[in-house]
Amino acid sequence: MKRLIVVVLAAAAAHAQTAPSLKDAFQGIFRIGAALNPAQFEERDTRGDPIIAAQFNTISPENVLKWQIVHPRVDGYNFEPGDKYVAFGEKHKMFIVGHCLVWHSQTPGWVFQDSEGKPLTRDSLLERMHDHISTVVGRYKGRVGGWDVVNEALNEDGTMRQSQWYKIIGDDFILKAFQFAHEADPQADLYYNDYNLENEPKRKGAVDLIKKLKVGGATVTAVGLQGHDKLDWPTIQQQDDTIQAFKALSVKVAITELDVDVLPRATRQNTADVSAVVAGGANSNPYTEGLPDNVQQQLAKRYAELFGVFVKYRDTVSRVTFWGVTDGDSWLNNFPVRGRTNYPLLFDRQGKPKPAFDAVMKAAGTR
């Protein structure tokens, strides 16, 4: 059995190196990328690494540059994983993205507390934010091309999320974060990143936020639309309206975390909030033996529709990054229900391109 697995993986690697390339197909349109886990940027993933090298020209880190990993202690940083990630991108001559500097989640509790465990003052938290951004962005100055500066600061109705950043500093914490990041690397692209901006109330909140940041003098290169999509959401009109709204503000759009959930909805509301973990029901995991062909074709059609919009706005969309490399890597196998078998990406669990891959290539005008 072990020998068979090795043979299958070797075949998948050989196929990845000879298959048509997404990065070549979209050359001159926008960058195409994937989010990487440690096994991949440490070159231990014999299935995924050939795909990454052959198909993508930009990368994002799933976790290693988030605060809890890169800055786990008040008096210490852990740069080893981040250094390996950046070195991998440089080796393959990729545009490297840093994800993310300021977020309400995956940030240690001590960040918001003094030595006695009491809440920090506004000035103290701003100082801590400045030190973190200056240190992390400064370390990779000239090497990381763009940063998700602030992640998920809005509620679904477009109002400000009541995070510790907001409660202690106020709504100008976002402006300050962008100012600190620009100060640390004036040449880096800087992004505001969020999910569900295709829904009108949240989109309006984001539009107002970007306007306010620009008035405040912030450098905002692009708005990141995470793109955690469903087979039936967002509508193509919603996707089009969203990109158009930010184009009107003269900022670029990056599709930063693209995947398409093909499994039954486990919650009433679309969400990519990592805290929204729920129990699965009897019918929540229907495709454990493989994805039926009719659903495979629905997925391909969905990707064709989405990329049709992205290509339409090629003057505004700067990057499309998939959140994972193969179906087996996807976070959606464990969100919002743990232990499901999902199929949200272009490459299957064996590393082979799916019909959705062909649909995306066709959208680039190559097939």
C-alpha positions as CSV (number, residue, x, y, z in Angstrom):
1,M,0.0,0.0,0.0
2,K,2.8,2.4,0.9
3,R,4.5,1.8,-2.5
4,L,1.2,2.4,-4.3
5,I,0.7,5.8,-2.5
6,V,4.3,6.8,-3.4
7,V,3.6,5.9,-7.1
8,V,0.3,7.9,-7.1
9,L,2.0,10.9,-5.6
10,A,4.9,10.7,-8.0
11,A,2.4,10.6,-10.9
12,A,0.5,13.5,-9.5
13,A,3.7,15.5,-9.3
14,A,4.7,14.7,-12.8
15,H,1.2,15.7,-14.0
16,A,1.4,19.0,-12.2
17,Q,4.6,19.9,-13.9
18,T,3.3,19.2,-17.4
19,A,-0.3,20.3,-17.0
20,P,-1.5,23.7,-18.4
21,S,-0.5,26.5,-16.0
22,L,-2.9,29.0,-14.3
23,K,-0.1,31.6,-13.9
24,D,0.7,31.4,-17.6
25,A,-3.0,31.5,-18.6
26,F,-3.6,34.6,-16.6
27,Q,-0.3,36.4,-17.4
28,G,-1.1,40.0,-18.0
29,I,-4.6,39.7,-16.5
30,F,-3.9,39.2,-12.8
31,R,-1.8,37.1,-10.4
32,I,-3.0,33.7,-9.4
33,G,-2.1,32.2,-6.0
34,A,-2.7,29.9,-3.1
35,A,-2.5,29.9,0.6
36,L,0.2,27.6,2.0
37,N,0.6,25.5,5.1
38,P,3.9,24.7,6.7
39,A,4.3,21.3,5.0
40,Q,4.1,23.1,1.7
41,F,6.5,26.0,2.2
42,E,8.9,23.7,4.0
43,E,8.7,21.5,0.9
44,R,7.5,18.4,2.6
45,D,4.3,18.1,0.6
46,T,5.1,15.8,-2.3
47,R,1.6,16.2,-3.7
48,G,1.1,20.0,-3.3
49,D,4.5,21.5,-3.9
50,P,4.8,20.6,-7.6
51,I,1.3,22.1,-8.1
52,I,2.4,25.3,-6.3
53,A,5.5,25.7,-8.3
54,A,3.8,25.0,-11.6
55,Q,0.5,26.8,-11.2
56,F,0.9,29.9,-9.0
57,N,2.9,33.1,-9.0
58,T,1.7,34.5,-5.6
59,I,1.4,33.0,-2.2
60,S,-0.3,33.8,1.2
61,P,0.4,32.1,4.5
62,E,-2.5,30.3,6.2
63,N,-1.3,31.1,9.8
64,V,2.4,31.7,10.4
65,L,2.3,35.5,10.2
66,K,-0.7,35.8,12.4
67,W,0.0,37.4,15.8
68,Q,-0.4,34.2,17.9
69,I,2.3,32.4,16.0
70,V,4.7,35.2,15.0
71,H,4.5,37.1,18.3
72,P,3.3,34.6,21.0
73,R,4.9,36.3,24.0
74,V,5.0,39.9,25.1
75,D,8.8,39.7,25.1
76,G,9.4,37.4,22.1
77,Y,8.8,36.8,18.4
78,N,8.9,33.5,16.6
79,F,10.1,34.2,13.1
80,E,11.3,30.8,12.0
81,P,8.1,29.7,10.3
82,G,7.6,33.1,8.6
83,D,11.2,33.1,7.4
84,K,10.8,29.7,5.8
85,Y,7.5,30.9,4.1
86,V,9.2,34.0,2.7
87,A,12.2,32.1,1.6
88,F,10.0,29.6,-0.3
89,G,8.3,32.5,-2.1
90,E,11.6,34.0,-3.0
91,K,13.0,30.7,-4.3
92,H,10.1,30.4,-6.7
93,K,10.1,34.1,-7.6
94,M,6.6,34.7,-6.4
95,F,4.7,37.8,-5.1
96,I,4.6,37.2,-1.4
97,V,1.6,38.3,0.7
98,G,1.7,38.8,4.5
99,H,-1.5,37.7,6.4
100,C,-2.4,39.4,8.7
101,L,-1.2,42.2,11.1
102,V,-4.3,43.3,13.0
103,W,-7.3,40.9,13.7
104,H,-9.7,40.2,16.5
105,S,-9.0,36.5,16.2
106,Q,-5.8,34.5,16.7
107,T,-4.4,37.3,18.8
108,P,-3.2,36.4,22.3
109,G,-5.1,37.9,25.2
110,W,-1.9,39.5,26.6
111,V,-1.9,41.9,23.7
112,F,-4.7,43.8,25.3
113,Q,-3.5,43.6,28.9
114,D,-0.9,45.2,31.1
115,S,1.5,43.2,33.4
116,E,-1.3,43.0,36.0
117,G,-3.8,41.6,33.5
118,K,-5.7,44.9,33.3
119,P,-6.9,46.4,30.0
120,L,-4.4,48.6,28.3
121,T,-5.0,52.2,27.8
122,R,-5.5,53.5,24.2
123,D,-1.9,54.9,24.1
124,S,-0.4,51.7,25.4
125,L,-2.3,49.5,22.9
126,L,-1.3,51.8,20.1
127,E,2.3,51.5,21.1
128,R,2.0,47.8,21.2
129,M,0.4,47.7,17.8
130,H,3.1,50.0,16.4
131,D,5.9,47.8,17.8
132,H,4.4,44.7,16.4
133,I,3.8,46.1,12.9
134,S,7.1,47.8,12.8
135,T,8.9,44.7,13.8
136,V,7.1,42.2,11.6
137,V,6.8,44.4,8.5
138,G,10.2,45.8,9.0
139,R,11.8,42.3,9.1
140,Y,10.4,41.5,5.6
141,K,10.7,45.0,4.1
142,G,11.3,44.7,0.4
143,R,10.6,41.0,0.5
144,V,6.9,40.7,1.3
145,G,5.0,42.6,-1.4
146,G,1.7,43.2,0.3
147,W,0.1,43.0,3.7
148,D,-3.4,42.3,5.0
149,V,-3.1,45.2,7.4
150,V,-6.5,44.8,9.1
151,N,-8.7,41.7,8.9
152,E,-12.5,41.5,9.4
153,A,-13.2,44.7,11.3
154,L,-16.9,45.0,10.2
155,N,-20.1,43.4,11.3
156,E,-22.6,42.0,8.8
157,D,-24.6,45.2,8.9
158,G,-21.6,47.3,8.0
159,T,-21.0,48.7,11.5
160,M,-17.7,48.3,13.4
161,R,-17.1,45.0,15.1
162,Q,-16.8,45.4,18.8
163,S,-13.3,44.0,19.0
164,Q,-10.7,44.8,21.7
165,W,-8.9,46.9,19.2
166,Y,-12.1,49.0,18.7
167,K,-13.1,49.1,22.3
168,I,-9.7,50.3,23.6
169,I,-8.4,52.4,20.7
170,G,-11.6,53.5,18.9
171,D,-12.5,53.3,15.2
172,D,-9.2,55.0,14.2
173,F,-7.3,51.8,15.1
174,I,-7.6,50.9,11.4
175,L,-6.2,54.2,10.2
176,K,-3.3,53.9,12.7
177,A,-2.6,50.3,11.6
178,F,-2.3,51.4,8.0
179,Q,-0.1,54.4,8.9
180,F,2.2,52.1,10.9
181,A,2.4,49.6,8.1
182,H,3.2,52.2,5.5
183,E,5.8,53.7,7.8
184,A,7.5,50.3,8.2
185,D,7.6,49.6,4.4
186,P,6.5,52.5,2.1
187,Q,6.8,50.3,-1.0
188,A,4.4,47.5,0.2
189,D,0.9,47.1,-1.0
190,L,-1.6,47.5,1.9
191,Y,-5.0,45.8,2.1
192,Y,-8.2,45.8,4.1
193,N,-9.5,42.2,4.0
194,D,-13.0,40.9,4.9
195,Y,-15.7,38.4,4.0
196,N,-19.3,38.8,2.8
197,L,-18.6,42.2,1.3
198,E,-20.8,41.0,-1.6
199,N,-23.8,41.6,0.8
200,E,-25.0,45.2,0.3
201,P,-25.0,46.3,4.0
202,K,-21.5,45.1,4.7
203,R,-20.2,46.4,1.4
204,K,-21.6,49.8,2.2
205,G,-19.8,49.7,5.5
206,A,-16.6,48.8,3.8
207,V,-17.0,51.6,1.1
208,D,-17.5,54.1,3.9
209,L,-14.5,52.7,5.7
210,I,-12.2,53.1,2.7
211,K,-13.4,56.6,2.1
212,K,-12.7,57.5,5.7
213,L,-9.2,55.9,5.5
214,K,-8.4,57.8,2.3
215,V,-9.6,61.1,3.9
216,G,-7.3,60.3,6.8
217,G,-4.3,60.0,4.5
218,A,-4.0,56.2,4.7
219,T,-2.4,54.3,1.8
220,V,-4.9,51.6,0.9
221,T,-3.8,49.7,-2.2
222,A,-6.7,47.2,-2.4
223,V,-9.7,45.8,-0.7
224,G,-9.4,42.0,-0.2
225,L,-12.7,40.1,-0.9
226,Q,-12.1,36.8,0.8
227,G,-14.3,34.9,-1.6
228,H,-15.5,32.1,0.7
229,D,-18.3,31.3,-1.7
230,K,-21.2,28.8,-2.1
231,L,-22.6,27.2,-5.2
232,D,-25.5,29.7,-5.0
233,W,-23.8,32.7,-3.3
234,P,-22.9,35.4,-4.1
235,T,-24.9,36.1,-7.2
236,I,-23.0,37.2,-10.2
237,Q,-24.7,40.6,-9.9
238,Q,-23.5,40.9,-6.3
239,Q,-20.0,40.0,-7.3
240,D,-20.0,42.6,-10.1
241,D,-21.6,45.3,-7.9
242,T,-19.0,44.7,-5.2
243,I,-15.9,45.0,-7.5
244,Q,-17.5,48.1,-9.2
245,A,-18.1,49.8,-5.8
246,F,-14.4,49.6,-4.9
247,K,-13.3,50.4,-8.5
248,A,-15.2,53.7,-8.1
249,L,-13.0,54.5,-5.1
250,S,-9.9,54.1,-7.2
251,V,-8.6,51.1,-5.2
252,K,-7.7,47.7,-6.5
253,V,-9.6,44.5,-5.5
254,A,-7.9,41.3,-4.5
255,I,-9.8,38.0,-4.3
256,T,-7.8,36.8,-1.3
257,E,-9.2,33.5,0.0
258,L,-11.2,31.9,-2.7
259,D,-13.0,28.6,-2.4
260,V,-16.5,27.3,-3.1
261,D,-18.3,25.3,-0.4
262,V,-20.2,22.4,-2.1
263,L,-21.7,20.9,1.1
264,P,-25.1,21.6,2.6
265,R,-25.4,24.8,4.7
266,A,-24.8,24.2,8.4
267,T,-25.8,27.7,9.4
268,R,-28.6,30.0,8.2
269,Q,-26.2,32.8,7.5
270,N,-23.1,32.8,5.3
271,T,-20.1,33.4,7.5
272,A,-16.3,32.9,7.5
273,D,-16.0,33.8,11.1
274,V,-13.6,31.2,12.5
275,S,-15.6,31.1,15.8
276,A,-18.7,29.8,14.0
277,V,-18.2,26.1,14.6
278,V,-21.4,24.0,14.8
279,A,-22.4,20.4,15.1
280,G,-23.2,18.5,12.0
281,G,-26.5,16.8,11.2
282,A,-27.3,13.4,9.6
283,N,-27.2,14.9,6.1
284,S,-24.3,17.4,6.6
285,N,-21.6,15.2,5.0
286,P,-23.1,13.5,1.9
287,Y,-20.0,13.1,-0.3
288,T,-17.6,11.0,1.7
289,E,-17.1,8.6,-1.2
290,G,-16.5,11.3,-3.8
291,L,-18.2,14.2,-5.4
292,P,-21.1,13.2,-7.8
293,D,-20.5,14.3,-11.4
294,N,-23.5,16.6,-11.4
295,V,-22.1,18.5,-8.4
296,Q,-18.7,18.5,-10.0
297,Q,-20.2,20.2,-13.0
298,Q,-22.1,22.7,-10.8
299,L,-18.7,23.6,-9.2
300,A,-17.1,24.1,-12.6
301,K,-20.0,26.3,-13.8
302,R,-19.7,28.3,-10.6
303,Y,-16.0,29.0,-11.0
304,A,-16.5,29.9,-14.7
305,E,-19.1,32.5,-13.6
306,L,-16.9,34.0,-10.9
307,F,-13.8,34.2,-13.1
308,G,-15.9,35.7,-15.8
309,V,-16.5,38.7,-13.5
310,F,-12.9,38.8,-12.3
311,V,-11.6,38.9,-15.9
312,K,-14.2,41.5,-16.8
313,Y,-12.6,43.7,-14.1
314,R,-9.0,42.9,-15.0
315,D,-8.2,46.6,-14.7
316,T,-9.2,46.5,-11.0
317,V,-8.6,42.9,-9.9
318,S,-4.9,42.5,-9.1
319,R,-4.8,39.0,-7.6
320,V,-6.9,35.9,-7.2
321,T,-5.7,33.6,-4.4
322,F,-7.2,30.2,-3.5
323,W,-7.4,29.3,0.2
324,G,-5.5,26.1,-0.2
325,V,-3.9,24.0,-2.9
326,T,-5.9,20.7,-3.0
327,D,-9.3,19.7,-1.6
328,G,-7.6,17.7,1.1
329,D,-5.8,20.9,2.4
330,S,-9.0,23.0,2.7
331,W,-10.1,24.5,6.0
332,L,-13.7,23.8,4.8
333,N,-13.2,20.1,5.7
334,N,-13.4,21.4,9.3
335,F,-15.5,24.5,9.1
336,P,-18.1,25.2,10.2
337,V,-18.6,21.4,10.9
338,R,-15.6,19.4,11.8
339,G,-14.6,16.3,9.9
340,R,-16.5,16.7,6.7
341,T,-15.3,15.9,3.2
342,N,-15.4,19.0,1.1
343,Y,-14.4,19.7,-2.5
344,P,-14.0,23.5,-2.8
345,L,-10.8,23.9,-4.9
346,L,-9.5,23.3,-8.4
347,F,-7.3,20.2,-7.5
348,D,-8.6,17.0,-6.0
349,R,-7.1,15.0,-3.1
350,Q,-4.7,13.3,-5.5
351,G,-3.5,16.6,-6.9
352,K,-5.3,16.2,-10.2
353,P,-7.1,19.1,-11.9
354,K,-10.9,19.0,-11.7
355,P,-13.4,20.2,-14.3
356,A,-13.4,23.4,-12.3
357,F,-9.7,23.9,-13.3
358,D,-10.7,23.6,-17.0
359,A,-13.5,26.1,-16.5
360,V,-11.1,28.6,-15.0
361,M,-8.5,28.1,-17.7
362,K,-11.3,28.7,-20.3
363,A,-12.2,31.9,-18.5
364,A,-8.7,33.1,-19.2
365,G,-9.3,32.5,-22.9
366,T,-6.9,29.6,-23.2
367,R,-9.3,26.8,-23.9
